[in-house]
């Protein structure tokens, strides 16, 4: 069967499968974790559903204890790999449609995970199906799709898979980035900051009963709030706070507390400059009031080192290079606990820098200012030369399908599975000019793009299967 006929016939099935997977809220949930479901019940259901459907198509499948799954076509020793993920980030209240009830509107599929990364996984599955169906996988070769379940949190899934798999692919691509191709990924460090909840004393000090914002370090927070102990009679305090247009203020039911809220704009942590950090807005608004709060020391240290900056400027850590761009810093979550303020942060740095430089230059300043720093995840930069045969074959597949010879391989701040397997790059699914909506409200996937990327993946796999 000719490729275009195959895609026309299978596109409705692909849309249906993407929609079905989106309805499973595969968000990390430690409360429901257990044996066979290390990242929670729904992620386990999502993985089981995906593998069952792949098995019904005739693929060989295997579940790696709920950490990851694999789908294999062909039996040859030479193996081409595809790495994607089934887990998704949380959805904020800002969606215009229910995030886990897919909606098709104006030739787009709306739903959490349609582009990151369930739609691309389905696309690759159908590309494999075409090659298997048409007997275009050469003897001695195989294709293995690996579906991870913890990409958005700590990537424990792929680390577990590497330990348990009998062998790894010889070369691979990850459909979790951009076309035409990503040959360079910045270094990345996830870290937590703890600042002691030392309370200011004095008659003029306003107690802060609660301070929180954000959903996780990989997203620029679009909401933050704090609760102050302020009586209705304290009109001067209320007036000062009301004068700041960044604050939304309301009283609680017993009128003894004020609830202050700020709104920002969500964005992926790899490009925090595209968002507006609601936590940073809240800190600035409190300090601009001229009032003194019980957590004043924390607010002042936050403003001194971070503020509204996203490139490390306040710590003199700003750096940039032509190949991989600028260092970025995202404060994704803040929470006031009984004994400390907890911040979840993420830094992504150019390929010319290294892990130790970040530890010395940035983490050292946080420590010197009274923060306890705890590293959660570290990934070295990734770079594969544009002249590498893997890069050239994938670029050829993209160019032949799209006719686009203007765009070239490039670098991103995102972290993909490409760092975890040898000789691997990120390849699609977002086309040049398409808006990046991963981790944002109203995430969608163009149906036309779903069809086009599948054609590219078919051609790419054929080229990689060639000796």
C-alpha positions as CSV (number, residue, x, y, z in Angstrom):
1,X,0.0,0.0,0.0
2,X,1.3,3.5,-0.9
3,X,2.1,5.6,2.1
4,X,-0.4,8.4,1.5
5,X,-3.3,5.9,1.1
6,X,-2.2,4.2,4.3
7,X,-2.2,7.5,6.2
8,X,-5.6,8.5,4.8
9,X,-7.1,5.2,5.9
10,X,-5.4,5.1,9.3
11,X,-5.7,8.8,10.4
12,X,-9.2,8.4,12.0
13,X,-7.8,5.4,14.0
14,X,-4.8,7.4,15.1
15,X,-7.0,10.3,16.2
16,X,-9.2,7.9,18.1
17,X,-6.2,6.2,19.8
18,X,-4.7,9.6,20.8
19,X,-8.1,10.7,22.2
20,X,-8.4,7.4,24.2
21,X,-5.0,7.8,25.7
22,X,-5.6,11.4,26.7
23,X,-8.6,10.3,28.7
24,X,-6.3,8.5,31.1
25,X,-4.9,11.2,33.4
26,X,-1.3,9.8,33.5
27,X,0.0,12.3,36.1
28,X,2.6,11.2,38.6
29,X,0.7,10.2,41.8
30,X,2.9,8.7,44.6
31,X,-0.2,8.2,46.8
32,X,-1.4,5.4,44.5
33,X,2.0,3.9,43.7
34,X,2.8,0.3,44.4
35,X,4.2,-2.9,42.9
36,X,3.7,-2.7,39.1
37,X,2.6,0.9,39.4
38,X,5.7,2.8,40.6
39,X,4.4,6.2,39.4
40,X,0.7,5.7,40.4
41,X,-2.4,3.9,39.3
42,X,-3.3,6.0,36.3
43,X,0.2,5.9,34.7
44,X,0.1,2.1,35.1
45,X,-3.3,2.0,33.4
46,X,-2.0,4.2,30.6
47,X,1.0,1.9,30.0
48,X,-1.1,-1.2,30.1
49,X,-3.6,0.3,27.6
50,X,-0.9,1.3,25.2
51,X,0.8,-2.1,25.2
52,X,-2.4,-3.9,24.9
53,X,-3.4,-1.9,21.8
54,X,0.1,-2.4,20.3
55,X,-0.2,-6.1,20.9
56,X,-3.5,-6.2,19.1
57,X,-1.8,-4.7,16.1
58,X,0.7,-7.6,16.0
59,X,3.7,-6.2,17.8
60,X,5.7,-8.0,20.4
61,X,5.3,-6.1,23.7
62,X,6.8,-6.1,27.2
63,X,6.0,-4.3,30.4
64,X,9.0,-3.5,32.6
65,X,7.3,-3.5,36.0
66,X,5.3,-0.3,35.2
67,X,8.4,1.7,34.7
68,X,8.4,1.5,30.9
69,X,7.1,-0.6,28.1
70,X,8.5,-1.7,24.7
71,X,6.9,-2.4,21.4
72,X,9.0,-4.3,18.8
73,X,8.7,-5.0,15.1
74,X,11.1,-7.4,13.4
75,X,13.5,-9.8,15.0
76,X,16.9,-8.8,13.7
77,X,19.9,-7.9,15.9
78,X,20.5,-4.5,14.4
79,X,18.0,-2.3,16.2
80,X,16.6,1.2,15.6
81,X,15.0,2.8,18.7
82,X,12.2,5.2,19.3
83,X,11.8,6.7,22.8
84,X,8.7,8.5,24.0
85,X,6.6,8.9,27.2
86,X,3.1,8.3,28.4
87,X,3.1,10.5,31.5
88,X,2.0,14.1,31.5
89,X,2.2,17.1,33.7
90,X,-0.7,18.4,35.8
91,X,-3.3,20.7,34.2
92,X,-3.9,24.1,35.8
93,X,-7.4,25.5,36.2
94,X,-6.9,27.8,33.2
95,X,-8.0,25.3,30.5
96,X,-11.0,26.3,28.4
97,X,-12.0,22.6,27.9
98,X,-11.6,19.7,30.4
99,X,-7.9,18.7,29.9
100,X,-8.6,14.9,30.1
101,X,-11.7,15.0,27.9
102,X,-10.3,15.4,24.3
103,X,-12.1,17.9,22.1
104,X,-11.6,18.1,18.3
105,X,-12.1,21.7,17.1
106,X,-10.9,23.4,13.9
107,X,-8.9,20.4,12.9
108,X,-7.0,20.3,16.2
109,X,-7.2,17.7,19.1
110,X,-7.2,19.5,22.4
111,X,-6.2,17.6,25.6
112,X,-3.3,17.2,28.1
113,X,-0.6,15.1,26.4
114,X,-1.8,15.3,22.8
115,X,1.6,16.8,21.7
116,X,3.7,15.9,24.8
117,X,3.9,13.0,24.1
118,X,0.9,10.7,23.4
119,X,0.2,12.0,19.9
120,X,3.8,11.5,18.7
121,X,3.9,8.0,20.3
122,X,0.8,7.0,18.4
123,X,2.3,8.5,15.2
124,X,5.5,6.4,15.6
125,X,3.5,3.3,16.4
126,X,1.6,3.7,13.1
127,X,4.8,4.3,11.2
128,X,6.2,1.0,12.6
129,X,2.9,-0.7,11.7
130,X,3.2,0.5,8.1
131,X,6.7,-0.9,7.7
132,X,5.8,-4.2,9.4
133,X,2.6,-4.5,7.3
134,X,4.4,-3.8,4.0
135,X,7.3,-6.1,5.0
136,X,9.8,-3.3,4.7
137,X,11.8,-4.1,7.7
138,X,14.9,-5.9,6.4
139,X,16.0,-9.2,7.7
140,X,18.5,-8.8,10.5
141,X,16.9,-5.5,11.6
142,X,14.2,-4.5,14.1
143,X,12.5,-1.4,15.4
144,X,11.8,-0.9,19.1
145,X,9.6,1.7,20.5
146,X,10.2,2.4,24.2
147,X,7.4,4.1,26.2
148,X,8.5,5.6,29.5
149,X,6.3,6.6,32.4
150,X,8.3,9.1,34.4
151,X,9.8,11.6,31.9
152,X,8.1,14.6,33.4
153,X,9.4,14.0,37.0
154,X,12.7,12.3,37.3
155,X,13.2,9.9,34.4
156,X,13.6,7.0,36.7
157,X,11.7,5.0,34.1
158,X,14.5,5.0,31.5
159,X,17.2,4.4,34.1
160,X,15.2,1.3,35.2
161,X,14.7,0.2,31.6
162,X,18.4,0.4,30.9
163,X,19.2,-1.8,33.8
164,X,16.6,-4.4,32.9
165,X,16.7,-4.5,29.1
166,X,18.6,-7.3,27.4
167,X,20.0,-4.8,25.0
168,X,19.7,-1.2,23.9
169,X,19.0,0.1,20.4
170,X,22.1,0.9,18.2
171,X,20.7,4.4,17.3
172,X,17.5,6.1,18.2
173,X,15.3,9.2,17.9
174,X,13.0,10.8,20.4
175,X,9.7,12.3,19.1
176,X,9.5,14.8,21.9
177,X,11.1,18.0,20.6
178,X,11.1,19.8,17.3
179,X,11.6,19.4,13.6
180,X,13.7,19.5,11.7
181,X,16.0,18.0,14.5
182,X,17.6,18.8,17.8
183,X,21.2,17.8,18.0
184,X,22.1,19.7,21.1
185,X,20.4,19.8,24.6
186,X,21.5,22.1,27.4
187,X,22.7,20.7,30.7
188,X,20.1,20.5,33.4
189,X,19.9,20.4,37.1
190,X,16.8,20.1,39.2
191,X,17.2,21.2,42.8
192,X,15.3,22.2,45.9
193,X,15.9,25.2,48.1
194,X,15.0,25.2,51.8
195,X,15.0,28.5,53.7
196,X,14.3,28.5,57.5
197,X,10.9,29.9,58.4
198,X,12.3,32.3,60.9
199,X,9.5,34.6,62.0
200,X,10.0,38.4,62.4
201,X,8.8,39.8,65.7
202,X,7.2,43.1,66.5
203,X,3.8,44.9,66.6
204,X,4.1,46.0,63.0
205,X,4.9,42.6,61.7
206,X,2.1,41.0,59.6
207,X,1.8,37.2,60.1
208,X,1.9,35.2,56.9
209,X,-0.1,32.0,57.6
210,X,0.4,30.4,54.2
211,X,2.5,31.0,51.1
212,X,2.3,28.8,48.0
213,X,2.4,28.8,44.3
214,X,3.1,26.6,41.3
215,X,2.6,23.0,40.4
216,X,6.2,21.7,39.7
217,X,9.7,22.8,38.7
218,X,9.1,22.1,35.0
219,X,6.4,24.7,34.6
220,X,6.5,28.5,35.0
221,X,3.8,29.0,37.7
222,X,0.7,30.9,36.6
223,X,-0.8,31.2,40.1
224,X,0.4,32.0,43.6
225,X,-1.2,33.1,46.9
226,X,-0.5,33.9,50.5
227,X,-2.8,34.3,53.5
228,X,-2.2,37.1,55.9
229,X,-3.6,37.6,59.4
230,X,-5.2,41.0,59.0
231,X,-8.3,42.4,60.7
232,X,-10.9,44.6,58.8
233,X,-10.0,47.4,61.2
234,X,-6.4,47.5,59.9
235,X,-7.4,49.8,57.0
236,X,-4.0,51.2,56.3
237,X,-2.5,47.8,55.7
238,X,-5.4,46.8,53.4
239,X,-5.2,50.1,51.5
240,X,-1.4,49.6,50.8
241,X,-2.0,46.1,49.5
242,X,-5.0,47.2,47.4
243,X,-3.0,49.9,45.7
244,X,-0.9,47.2,43.9
245,X,-2.7,46.2,40.7
246,X,-0.8,42.8,40.6
247,X,-2.6,41.6,43.7
248,X,-6.1,40.2,43.8
249,X,-7.4,40.5,47.4
250,X,-10.3,38.8,49.2
251,X,-11.3,38.3,52.8
252,X,-12.0,34.8,54.2
253,X,-15.2,33.9,55.8
254,X,-14.4,35.1,59.4
255,X,-12.9,38.3,58.1
256,X,-9.7,37.9,60.1
257,X,-7.6,36.9,57.2
258,X,-6.7,38.4,53.8
259,X,-6.1,36.1,50.8
260,X,-3.7,37.6,48.3
261,X,-3.4,36.1,44.8
262,X,-1.3,36.8,41.8
263,X,-1.7,35.6,38.2
264,X,1.2,34.9,35.8
265,X,1.5,33.0,32.6
266,X,2.5,29.3,32.3
267,X,5.3,28.2,30.1
268,X,7.7,25.3,29.8
269,X,10.7,25.6,32.2
270,X,13.1,25.4,29.3
271,X,11.9,28.8,28.1
272,X,10.8,30.7,31.3
273,X,11.2,34.0,29.5
274,X,8.0,33.1,27.6
275,X,6.0,33.0,30.8
276,X,5.3,35.2,33.8
277,X,6.2,33.7,37.2
278,X,3.3,34.3,39.7
279,X,5.6,33.4,42.7
280,X,8.0,36.2,41.7
281,X,5.2,38.6,41.1
282,X,3.8,37.8,44.6
283,X,7.2,38.3,46.3
284,X,7.7,41.6,44.5
285,X,4.2,42.8,45.4
286,X,4.6,42.1,49.1
287,X,7.9,43.9,49.2
288,X,6.6,46.9,47.2
289,X,3.9,47.4,49.8
290,X,6.5,48.7,52.3
291,X,5.0,46.5,55.0
292,X,6.9,44.0,57.2
293,X,5.9,40.4,57.1
294,X,6.7,37.5,59.3
295,X,8.7,35.9,56.4
296,X,10.5,39.1,55.5
297,X,13.9,37.5,55.5
298,X,12.8,34.9,53.0
299,X,11.1,37.5,50.8
300,X,14.2,39.7,50.7
301,X,16.6,36.9,50.0
302,X,14.3,35.7,47.2
303,X,14.2,39.1,45.6
304,X,18.0,39.6,46.0
305,X,18.9,36.4,44.3
306,X,16.0,35.7,41.9
307,X,13.3,38.3,41.6
308,X,11.7,38.3,38.2
309,X,14.8,37.3,36.4
310,X,15.1,34.1,34.5
311,X,18.7,34.1,33.2
312,X,20.6,34.1,36.5
313,X,21.4,37.8,36.2
314,X,21.1,38.7,39.9
315,X,23.7,36.1,40.8
316,X,26.0,37.1,38.0
317,X,25.6,33.6,36.4
318,X,24.1,34.8,33.1
319,X,25.9,33.2,30.2
320,X,25.3,32.4,26.6
321,X,26.8,30.6,23.6
322,X,26.0,30.5,19.9
323,X,25.4,26.7,19.8
324,X,23.1,26.2,22.8
325,X,21.8,29.6,23.9
326,X,21.4,31.2,27.3
327,X,21.4,29.8,30.8
328,X,17.8,29.8,32.3
329,X,16.5,29.5,35.8
330,X,12.9,28.6,36.7
331,X,11.3,28.7,40.1
332,X,8.5,26.3,39.5
333,X,7.0,25.8,43.0
334,X,7.1,27.5,46.4
335,X,5.5,26.3,49.6
336,X,5.5,27.5,53.2
337,X,5.9,24.6,55.6
338,X,6.1,24.5,59.4
339,X,9.8,24.9,59.6
340,X,10.9,26.2,56.2
341,X,10.0,27.6,52.8
342,X,10.5,25.0,50.1
343,X,11.3,26.0,46.5
344,X,11.5,23.6,43.6
345,X,13.8,25.0,40.9
346,X,15.4,24.1,37.6
347,X,18.4,25.5,35.8
348,X,19.5,24.7,32.2
349,X,22.9,25.8,31.1
350,X,24.9,26.0,27.8
351,X,27.1,23.2,26.5
352,X,30.3,25.1,27.2
353,X,29.6,25.0,31.0
354,X,29.5,22.0,33.2
355,X,27.8,20.7,36.3
356,X,30.5,21.8,38.7
357,X,30.4,25.4,37.4
358,X,26.7,25.6,38.2
359,X,27.4,24.1,41.7
360,X,30.1,26.6,42.4
361,X,28.6,29.7,40.7
362,X,24.9,29.4,41.5
363,X,24.4,26.8,44.3
364,X,27.2,28.4,46.3
365,X,25.4,31.7,46.4
366,X,22.2,30.2,47.5
367,X,24.1,28.4,50.3
368,X,25.9,31.5,51.4
369,X,22.6,33.3,51.6
370,X,21.1,30.8,54.1
371,X,19.4,28.4,51.7
372,X,19.9,24.7,52.1
373,X,20.4,23.3,48.6
374,X,19.4,19.7,47.6
375,X,20.1,18.4,44.1
376,X,17.4,16.2,42.7
377,X,18.5,15.5,39.2
378,X,21.5,16.4,37.0
379,X,22.0,15.8,33.3
380,X,25.0,16.7,31.3
381,X,24.6,18.5,28.0
382,X,24.1,16.5,24.8
383,X,25.7,17.2,21.5
384,X,25.9,15.2,18.2
385,X,27.6,16.8,15.2
386,X,25.4,17.8,12.3
387,X,27.6,15.7,10.0
388,X,26.8,12.5,11.9
389,X,25.0,10.0,9.6
390,X,22.1,9.7,12.1
391,X,21.5,13.5,11.9
392,X,21.9,13.5,8.1
393,X,19.4,10.7,7.5
394,X,16.8,12.2,9.7
395,X,17.3,15.6,8.1
396,X,16.8,14.0,4.7
397,X,13.6,12.4,5.7
398,X,12.2,15.7,7.0
399,X,13.3,17.6,4.0
400,X,11.9,15.1,1.5
401,X,8.4,15.2,3.1
402,X,8.2,18.9,3.8
403,X,10.3,20.5,1.1
404,X,11.8,22.7,3.9
405,X,15.5,23.2,3.3
406,X,15.8,26.5,5.2
407,X,15.7,25.2,8.8
408,X,18.6,23.3,10.2
409,X,19.3,21.2,13.3
410,X,19.5,23.3,16.4
411,X,19.8,23.3,20.2
412,X,17.1,23.4,22.9
413,X,16.9,23.8,26.7
414,X,14.5,20.9,27.0
415,X,15.6,17.6,28.5
416,X,14.6,14.5,26.5
417,X,15.3,10.8,26.6
418,X,18.0,11.4,24.0
419,X,20.5,11.9,26.8
420,X,20.0,8.4,28.2
421,X,20.7,6.2,25.2
422,X,23.8,6.1,22.9
423,X,23.6,7.9,19.6
424,X,20.2,9.4,20.0
425,X,18.7,12.8,19.0
426,X,15.3,14.5,19.4
427,X,13.3,14.5,16.2
428,X,9.9,16.2,16.0
429,X,7.0,16.5,16.6
430,X,6.7,20.3,16.6
431,X,7.1,21.9,13.1
432,X,8.7,25.3,12.5
433,X,6.2,28.0,13.2
434,X,3.9,25.9,15.4
435,X,3.3,27.2,18.9
436,X,4.9,25.4,21.8
437,X,2.1,24.3,24.1
438,X,3.6,21.5,26.0
439,X,2.9,22.0,29.8
440,X,0.6,25.0,28.9
441,X,-3.2,25.4,29.0
442,X,-5.2,24.3,26.0
443,X,-2.5,22.0,24.7
444,X,-3.4,20.9,21.2
445,X,-2.1,18.9,18.2
446,X,-2.9,19.8,14.6
447,X,-4.5,16.8,12.8
448,X,-2.6,17.8,9.7
449,X,0.7,17.7,11.7
450,X,-0.2,14.3,13.0
451,X,-0.5,12.9,9.5
452,X,2.7,14.7,8.3
453,X,4.9,13.6,11.2
454,X,3.8,10.0,10.6
455,X,5.0,10.2,7.0
456,X,8.3,11.7,8.2
457,X,8.7,8.9,10.7
458,X,8.0,6.2,8.1
459,X,10.7,7.7,5.8
460,X,13.1,8.2,8.7
461,X,12.8,4.6,9.9
462,X,13.3,3.3,6.4
463,X,16.5,5.4,6.0
464,X,17.9,4.3,9.4
465,X,17.2,0.6,8.5
466,X,19.4,0.9,5.5
467,X,22.9,-0.4,5.9
